[in-house]
Amino acid sequence: MGRIAIVTGGTRGIGAAIAGRLKTAGYHVVAVFHGNVTAAEAFHQETGIAVRQWDVSDYQACADGIATVRDMLGQVDILVNNAGITHDVMLHKMAPEQWHAVMATDLTSCFNMCRGVIGGMRERGFGRIVNISSVNGQRGQAGQTNYAAAKAGMLGFTRALALESAPKGITVNAVAPGYIATEMVGAMDQVLLQRIVAQIPVGRLGKPDEVARIVELLVSDDAGYITGATFSANGGQYMA
């Protein structure tokens, strides 16, 4: 297949599942991480997938990182914007730093990464961009005004970029997972987690690979008629 894919936040959780599935499907994958070197090295040793470290909230770091991938493998055909953080707190207690950190990592990163690859995609007449949003960007969640705003912003970003890019053979879609069995979700208070699971009609957390399968479809050559869409994978917790 030979197409080149970047997955941000690609060495743990949903991102690791996406990177692994794309590699299995025959893509040349680069998984981007920020802070957890130990986890990234372990992921690389286990999967053989190339890893690169940069801060997706930093525009220049993204430009330099994408240039490194381009020099190493060639032009980027596929971008999966999965990197994200949370700083959960009620708004009346939220510090400006908690707001800006989440917005920068979860939303501004989409601009930073897309800006670095969109020109080449337009020139070649092909591209696949998938933005990983969240069920809480669709329905809201108390204690997550920063996260919900960022993830909702990704959906508007997705639709606008899809309109701009469709004539050039580039599709832009979003996936909005519900509560998935990842390290981040596992770190939640267990009583709260049990309450959340009780609200999910299918009665369980999702699996990272269930999200990865959707991404695999959306980045394929056969998905050229799907763009500007949001795919929900939340076990029926929110139906739009």
C-alpha positions in Angstrom: 0.0 0.0 0.0 2.8 2.4 0.9 0.9 5.3 2.2 2.4 7.3 5.1 0.4 8.0 8.2 1.1 10.1 11.3 -0.9 9.3 14.5 -0.5 11.8 17.3 -0.8 10.5 20.8 0.0 7.3 19.1 1.9 5.3 21.6 -0.8 4.6 24.2 -4.5 3.9 24.5 -6.7 4.6 21.5 -3.8 6.1 19.5 -1.7 2.9 20.0 -4.6 0.8 18.8 -5.0 3.0 15.7 -1.3 3.0 14.9 -1.1 -0.8 15.3 -4.1 -1.4 13.1 -2.8 0.9 10.4 0.5 -0.8 10.4 -1.2 -4.2 10.1 -3.1 -2.8 7.1 0.1 -2.0 5.3 0.6 1.7 6.0 4.0 3.2 7.0 3.1 4.6 10.5 4.8 7.2 12.7 3.4 7.5 16.2 3.9 10.9 17.8 4.2 11.3 21.6 5.0 14.1 24.0 6.1 13.2 27.5 6.1 9.5 28.3 9.4 8.3 26.8 9.2 4.9 28.6 5.8 4.1 27.2 6.9 5.2 23.7 10.0 3.1 23.8 8.1 0.1 25.0 5.5 0.6 22.2 8.2 0.8 19.6 9.9 -2.3 20.9 6.6 -4.2 20.9 5.3 -3.1 17.5 8.3 -1.9 15.5 6.3 1.3 14.7 8.5 4.4 14.4 8.0 6.9 17.2 8.8 10.6 17.2 8.6 13.1 20.1 7.2 16.6 19.9 4.6 18.8 21.5 1.5 19.0 19.2 0.5 22.3 20.9 3.6 24.0 19.5 3.2 25.1 15.9 6.9 25.1 15.1 7.5 21.8 16.8 4.8 20.3 14.6 6.3 21.9 11.4 9.7 20.5 12.3 8.4 17.1 13.2 6.4 16.7 10.0 9.5 17.8 8.0 11.4 15.1 9.8 8.8 12.5 8.8 8.8 13.7 5.3 12.6 13.5 5.0 12.5 10.0 6.6 9.6 8.4 4.6 8.1 10.9 2.2 5.0 13.0 2.0 2.3 12.4 4.6 -0.9 10.9 3.2 -2.8 10.3 6.4 -3.1 12.3 9.6 -4.9 11.1 12.7 -5.2 13.8 15.3 -5.6 11.8 18.5 -3.5 13.6 21.1 -5.4 15.0 24.0 -5.3 15.8 27.7 -7.8 16.5 30.4 -7.8 18.9 33.4 -11.2 18.3 34.9 -12.6 20.9 37.3 -15.8 22.9 37.6 -15.6 26.2 35.7 -15.9 28.3 38.8 -12.7 26.7 40.1 -10.8 26.4 36.8 -7.5 28.2 36.4 -6.7 29.9 33.1 -3.8 27.5 32.7 -6.1 24.5 32.9 -8.3 26.0 30.2 -5.5 27.0 27.9 -3.5 23.7 28.2 -6.5 21.6 27.2 -7.5 23.9 24.3 -3.9 24.0 23.0 -3.3 20.2 23.2 -6.8 19.0 22.1 -7.9 21.7 19.6 -5.0 24.0 18.5 -3.0 20.9 17.8 -5.4 20.1 15.0 -4.6 23.3 13.3 -0.8 22.8 13.9 -0.8 19.3 12.4 -3.2 19.9 9.6 -1.4 23.1 8.5 1.8 21.1 8.1 0.3 18.4 5.8 -2.6 20.0 4.0 -0.5 21.8 1.3 1.2 18.6 0.2 -2.1 16.7 0.2 -3.7 19.4 -2.0 -0.8 19.3 -4.4 -1.0 15.5 -4.8 -4.8 15.4 -4.9 -5.1 12.9 -2.0 -5.3 13.0 1.7 -7.1 11.5 4.7 -7.5 13.4 8.0 -9.3 11.9 11.0 -9.8 13.9 14.2 -10.5 12.0 17.4 -13.2 14.0 19.3 -15.3 12.7 22.2 -18.9 11.9 23.2 -18.4 14.8 25.7 -17.8 17.2 22.8 -21.2 16.2 21.5 -23.3 16.2 24.7 -21.2 18.2 27.3 -20.0 17.0 30.7 -19.9 18.7 34.0 -16.4 19.4 35.1 -15.1 19.4 31.5 -16.0 22.8 30.0 -12.4 23.0 28.7 -12.3 19.5 27.3 -15.9 19.6 25.9 -15.3 22.9 24.2 -12.1 21.6 22.6 -13.6 18.4 21.4 -16.7 20.2 20.1 -14.4 22.6 18.4 -12.8 19.7 16.6 -16.1 18.8 15.0 -16.6 22.3 13.6 -13.0 22.3 12.4 -13.6 18.9 10.7 -16.6 20.1 8.8 -15.0 23.3 7.6 -11.8 21.7 6.5 -13.8 18.9 4.8 -15.6 21.6 2.7 -12.3 23.3 1.8 -10.6 20.0 0.9 -13.1 17.9 -0.9 -12.4 19.3 -4.4 -8.7 18.3 -3.9 -9.4 14.6 -3.1 -8.9 15.1 0.6 -11.4 13.7 3.1 -11.7 15.0 6.7 -13.8 13.1 9.3 -14.1 12.8 13.0 -14.6 9.9 15.4 -16.3 10.6 18.7 -15.6 7.8 21.1 -17.4 7.3 24.3 -15.8 5.8 27.4 -13.1 3.5 26.2 -11.0 1.1 28.3 -7.8 3.0 28.3 -5.2 3.9 31.0 -6.8 7.4 31.3 -10.3 6.1 31.9 -9.0 3.4 34.2 -7.5 6.1 36.4 -10.9 7.5 37.1 -12.6 7.1 40.5 -14.0 3.6 40.4 -17.4 4.6 41.9 -17.8 7.3 39.3 -16.7 4.8 36.5 -19.3 2.3 37.6 -22.0 5.0 37.4 -20.8 5.9 33.9 -20.9 2.3 32.8 -24.5 2.0 34.2 -25.5 4.8 31.7 -24.1 3.0 28.6 -26.8 1.0 26.9 -24.4 -1.8 25.8 -23.3 -2.1 29.5 -19.6 -1.9 29.1 -16.6 0.3 28.2 -15.5 0.4 24.6 -12.3 -1.2 23.3 -9.6 0.8 21.7 -9.6 -1.4 18.7 -13.3 -0.7 18.1 -12.3 2.9 17.5 -9.3 1.9 15.5 -11.4 -0.1 13.0 -13.4 3.0 12.2 -10.3 5.0 11.5 -8.9 2.2 9.3 -12.1 2.5 7.2 -11.9 6.3 7.0 -8.3 6.5 5.9 -8.6 3.8 3.2 -8.5 4.6 -0.5 -12.1 3.3 -0.7 -13.5 6.0 1.6 -13.3 8.8 -0.8 -17.0 9.6 -0.6 -17.1 10.0 3.2 -16.1 13.4 4.4 -17.3 15.9 7.0 -18.8 13.1 9.0 -18.7 12.3 12.7 -18.7 8.7 13.6 -20.0 8.0 17.2 -18.6 5.0 19.0 -20.2 5.3 22.5 -22.2 2.2 23.1 -25.5 4.1 22.6 -24.7 6.6 25.4 -25.4 9.5 23.1 -27.3 9.3 19.8 -27.2 12.3 17.5 
